[in-house]
Amino acid sequence: MAGTGGAAKGAAAARAVLEVRKPRGSRHRDVKGGTQRAAVLGAGDGLLTNLSLVLGVAGASSTDASTVRLAGVAGLLAGAFSMAAGELVSVRAQQEMVEREVAVEREELTQEPEAELRELIGMYRAQGLSPDDAGTVARILSKNPKIALDTHARLELGVDPEAPGAAGKAAIFSFVSFAIGAILPLFPWFFIQGTSAVVASVVIGALAALALGAMIGSYAGRSIWKTALRQLAVAAVAAAVTYGVGAALGTSTS
């Protein structure tokens, strides 16, 4: 009876593992998603980069709106293309490394199934299952090569072998989000100049930093005000430093 009960518990544990592999109606967000990360980082980098650049140039020559516009547009394009290229290369490189490790794991499962079974049992025991339950679960999962590979990849490598590649999408999201963030502090300089344009850039940059911080806080489930104020503080320091440097250089070279 004891053996039957242990097997039943092991089978129940195995069913739970298999059900976890195909979640339905999960409320969890994909925190590892490349496109979402690229969009958030791109918008934040675009805002901070061009806010700092625009105010730095304005500090040196706030009366020359054409110079500020030229620097701002150049910074927008250079930064957007750089971010997109960086995402494309880094995400694709990560995908290739994952594919390589999954291929190695597939080969090991084919050539050394018993060793891989013992390894899987050890991983389940490390997670708290009893020796009998760990052995039962590992043997059930190891009977199906696809499930065995998926399980080893998730537990041993920490990756999802079926996750689709998103290098191109991440690059596009990064480019667009950086451009959106970068155009905001530059926008007033297409219509006004001088001190009015500087003040408008600061106000727009501050509001955008608050909005971005609030969005990050909401997405992460943290205090919206705390993350918003943190983002504002970072933007304020960057803008103040670059404006001060620009003003000092503009004065020394005039």
GIHU-V502477 format. One line per field, one symbol per residue. phi: phi as a letter, one per 30 degrees, with the letter a starting at -180 (. if undefined). burial: + if it has 24 or more other ideal C-beta (glycine too) atoms within 12 Angstrom, else -. A space follows every 50 residues. Layout:
phi = ???
burial = ???
//
This chain:
phi = .ddddddddddddddddddddbdbidcddddceddddddddddddddddd ddddddddddaddcdddddddddddddddddddddddedddddddddddd dddddddddddbddddddddeddddddjddeddddddddddddceddddd ddddddcibcdcdddbddddddedddddddddddddeeddbbbidddddd ddddddddddddddddddddicdddddddddddddddddddddddddddd ddcd
burial = ---------+--++--+---+------------+++++++++++++++++ ++++++++++++--+-+++-+++-+++-++++++-+++--+---+--+-- -+--++-++------++-+++-++----+--+++++++++++----++++ +++++++-+-+----++-+++++++++++++++++++++---+---++-+ ++-+++-+++++++++----------++-+++-+++-++--++--+---- ----
//
